[in-house]
């Protein structure tokens, strides 16, 4: 049975989101790395919450994580509407950079997994240049099937990273980490979505003004129209929050 959370949380339709601010989240993750025990971090958004409501197995996977942080602005909004606000939005992109900064001081080892061979190589090279005292101990693309899982796990274990960052899409990366959490044995494992695309220069992050207006989702949709079907979950989430305002955080 999973132990009670060591930090305050707020349930958004049954998914327990951390109420820690960015600074305290980094402090928690630093302790997790230094504990040496495997921890899974999920940087979640409304699309993932809707997936959890529609798929019991996905919800169980999320409930097994050690910490779920409010990456999406919609989560921050929903918590506020439910009367139990979180401290602030905590994005996976910002966490990656803050972990690398800490990694410079502590000489942490990182392993990057996911996206295309070109993007992951470029992301690894840029992160190593930006944070030269941190160690990119290994990387590989995310194009592998279940029959190669053990090979990938062996390669990660050989690299002995303190932190594993995985970018294989929310439908794949979080369940993959959860399934192999103990086999991987990495102190901190986190799905990072499109972070490597931005780090590598393939994509651009939304401008600060767009982020403040909470319109980052629209910026990404305009740049990547193929995301349209997946983003249909956003209005569904908004309607659900408004209709069930009294029960959002119950």
C-alpha angles and dihedrals in degrees: 000000000000115000123239114275115268090218135047117276138183121211115231104196088331098315110116110227122193116249092202118121120235096270094050091045090057090048090053092048091048090054089048092054092047092048090067091217121120114265128180119211120195119196098201137193135182092273090061092047090053090049089053091052091051098041118045092196091055090049091051089050091053092047089056093060120107094226134005114198126199101249097158123071087223090066092053089049094047093050090052092048089050091055097247108089126196119231095250145314112293111197127203090225092058092043091054092055093044091050090051090050090052088044090060092059095040098037092236120181119230132198119198119204130180149031121066126330091249096048097045092049092049092046092049092049094047094047091048090051093046094046104028096169092056115080124235094202096180148337141189138173124266098239102110134109132225090272089066097045095100091049090052092046090051091051092050093047090049090055090053096212125186089209131033118196116194128194111180101121126279092270091059112021101060096044090046092053092045093049095051100029095118095039091052092048092195113152094226126025123176137173109229105184112196096356095110091051089058095041091050092051095245092115135023126231116237114268116264092252091054090049092050090050088053090236098121090115091059092047090053093045092052090050094042110031090175087075090068097100093048092048093057084087090070098069089041089055092047092050091048091052093049093045095045100033093141092053102040094098099029 
